[in-house]
Amino acid sequence: MTYYLGLNSYHAGSSACLFKNGNIICAIEEERINRIKNSAGFPIKSIVECLNFENIKINDIKFITVNSNPFSNFSIKLKNLIISKKKILKINNFLNRNLKKISIKNILEKEFKTKINAKIIRTDHHLSHISSAYFLSNYKKCIGISIDGLGDFASLCITKCENNKITVLEKEFYPGSLGIFYEGITQYLGFNNYGDEYKVMGLSGYGFPKYKKILKNIFTEKNSIKLNQKYINNIFEKKTKLIGKPKSPKILNNNFNKLFSKFKNEKKFKENFASSCQSLYEEKLENIINKSMNLYNSKKIIMAGGCALNSLANGKVFSKLKLKNIFIPYMPGDNGGAIGSCLYQINKDKIKINKKKLQLPFITPFNRNKFISVQNLKKKYKKLNRNFKFFNMKNNYQVNKFIASKIYKKKIVAIYRDRMEFGPRALGNRSIICSPTLKNAKEILNSKIKLREKFRPFAPSILEEKVDSWFDNSVKSPYMSFVCKIKKQKRKIIPAVCHVDGTGRLQTLNKNINPSFYGLIKEFYKISKIPIVLNTSFNIDEPIVYTYEDAINTFLKSKIDVLVLNQLIIVR
């Protein structure tokens, strides 16, 4: 057996994964363990979790793959360093970042106190992204697109994927970047935490793109994603934080601020500005997809990179272009690059990849031997001794019937069962759910449970076979990759999951991806005639809960009504 360990290190979304030949064993993000959202740095805890889960030692690993190669696009990087105004600081930043990534073997030897025999393989950042999608998809031939802020100095990579071979057709380098543009806008709107872009998407639904024409000045040409350096700071001339809570340098400068200073006091400025940004992003994404289809004649597309998380743009653009065969994985961001780097090497080694297993997002390690008893819980958590009832269920069918009856009675339920999802979306195993008919669900969840901005929407999870009856687009979206229009006549029925613009970020359920969650919605459908539940991640202003202790602590400090711990149910 050949073990592969994949890493995303010294970057936000630090993570590790473990493969045995072509089979995924497990994968986990460092944030789930250290509880620092989007945690950067070296994923040592994730590595330990993966090794312990498989009960192996670090020297059982034959190959360690990394989703970044300091030598990718080296001449372009060198040229940028030479022309920099702040050359010394820029070179220091470049060396600091790349030396950290190169010294992986030394770090592992220090942590595990043993000589590391594994071969370290560094894969180009965007090839890792594309591999994380292509080798999960069922396509033999397709276009592969990777779009993000920046990785190995490139922000866009268009490829031909054919018979397990990935061929690069075109790249875009800094200062061209859709990801940097969107991150700069996110900062400008006051959302300063790393990864806050989804807040701009939510806010954009409340506005109109009235500033789009002015906003276009940030790009040098109509059909280009090259940023006008008059309006942006050179991010390589700023110190970058590589460990702990990630922090990006400020992207937009005072020249950009001057473009919009006279509009800032206008009513709904932020909403209209967010809408303008989203609309311009969608226009640029459409250009990229059209260009890709001109470079390689295919209507099958796979997409990855952080920008693939813009589900609002995905839904609009793919619908407009009438594309039916699109695949976006459950981990398109840098955390998934760890898996992608492994897959690239496994394919190169001519080992068959188990796609069916890989398509299931529930791949985090778990403690096989841990049994949660009521007696132990009451002993450990004194608060559980009062005002709580406990129910032990015999099987998932009983659990699903119980949950369905509770959400039908307008209760909020937190689910913690089976293995956790890898990636940013809760897909039914670490979710907070309720009935989509609850008129005040957004207020309850945003202000009293999730403690987040009131403009942010919640996702509808729907039985796959019922999508056509409730949504305008017939799309498969098992990983919440697409925002779609809810049919007009249905919007009043499910106000909890209907955004202000009549859309919902869709999760389509079938028995193969998550039979437990599918069964739950099926039970709810039987009693409500609605094949949908509201689904949001099980967390409060922190990473999604990982351990059952995380789950109980979150439950106790919230106003959630019911907590499901596999087959043990706690009712407030």
Secondary structure as UniProt FT lines:
FT   STRAND          3..8
FT   STRAND          15..20
FT   TURN            21..22
FT   STRAND          23..29
FT   HELIX           30..34
FT   TURN            37..38
FT   HELIX           44..54
FT   HELIX           58..60
FT   STRAND          61..66
FT   TURN            70..73
FT   HELIX           74..82
FT   TURN            85..86
FT   HELIX           87..102
FT   HELIX           104..112
FT   STRAND          119..122
FT   HELIX           125..134
FT   TURN            135..136
FT   STRAND          141..151
FT   TURN            152..153
FT   STRAND          154..162
FT   TURN            163..164
FT   STRAND          165..173
FT   TURN            174..175
FT   HELIX           178..188
FT   TURN            189..190
FT   TURN            194..196
FT   HELIX           197..204
FT   TURN            205..206
FT   TURN            210..211
FT   HELIX           212..215
FT   HELIX           216..218
FT   TURN            222..223
FT   STRAND          226..227
FT   TURN            229..230
FT   HELIX           235..237
FT   HELIX           254..260
FT   HELIX           261..263
FT   TURN            264..265
FT   TURN            267..268
FT   HELIX           269..295
FT   STRAND          300..304
FT   HELIX           306..309
FT   HELIX           311..320
FT   TURN            321..322
FT   STRAND          325..327
FT   HELIX           334..348
FT   TURN            349..350
FT   HELIX           355..358
FT   TURN            368..369
FT   HELIX           374..380
FT   HELIX           382..385
FT   STRAND          389..392
FT   HELIX           396..408
FT   TURN            409..410
FT   STRAND          413..416
FT   STRAND          430..434
FT   TURN            436..437
FT   TURN            439..440
FT   HELIX           441..443
FT   HELIX           444..449
FT   TURN            454..455
FT   STRAND          459..463
FT   HELIX           464..466
FT   HELIX           467..470
FT   TURN            478..479
FT   STRAND          482..486
FT   HELIX           488..490
FT   TURN            491..493
FT   HELIX           495..497
FT   TURN            500..501
FT   STRAND          503..509
FT   TURN            511..513
FT   HELIX           515..528
FT   STRAND          532..537
FT   HELIX           548..556
FT   STRAND          562..565
FT   TURN            566..567
FT   STRAND          568..571
//
